[in-house]
Amino acid sequence: MKKTNFIVNIFQNIKHSLLVNKSEPHIQQKRDRLGNSYWQVHDYKTNRFYTFGCDREVRAWLEERYHTI
């Protein structure tokens, strides 16, 4: 089972890297080990990762990002 998941993850990562628009940030909602949700943003432009506690914070970051370009 673990080998299957590993292989599926590899193919998903390859697919993602081929289809992603590198000028737009990649935003994911995730959960920590306690079940709390948070947002992770990968800004391809700067190759930095950001973590936010709620979607409002992500929106504020996006607004600031696009107003400074």
N, C-alpha and C positions, 0 to 999 in steps of 0.2 A: 504494500500500500504506500509506504513512504517513497519508494523508488518511482512509483507512478506519479505521485504528487510532485516530486522533484522534476521529473521530465515535463509534466504539464506546465509547471512554473517556468521552466526554461523556454518553452515554446511561447508562452504568454509574454514573457519579457522580450523575446525576439520580435513578436508581432507588435508589441507596444512600441519598441524602438524604431520600427519601420514606419509606423503610422502616425507617430506623434509629430505635431507641428512644433518645432524646436523654438519658435519665437513666442509661444504661449506657455504660461506656467501649467504644470500638472498638479491638480488638486484632488486629494483623496480624503474621505472621511474614514477614520480608523478608530479602533477601540484598544485601550490599554488592558493589561491583564486583570484589572478589577472591573472591567466592563464600561468604564467611562469613555465617552466619545470625545474625539479631538480631530482637528483638521491638519493635514500635512500638505505643504505646498513645496514643489520643486520648481524653482525659477531657473529655467534653462539658460536664460540670458546671462545670469551671474553664476550659475552652477551652485546655488545655495539652497538649503532647505530651511523652511520656516514651519513652526508649529503654532497653531492657534487653538484656543479653547472653544470658540463658537464661530458660526458662519458670519456674524456681524464683523468680527475681527478680520476674517478673510476678505470680506467686501471692502472694508476700510483700507486694507493693504493693497488690494487691486486698484482702488481709486487713486491712492497715492502713487502707485507704480505707473499708472497710465498718465497721470498729470505731470510726472517728472520726466517723461520721455520726450 
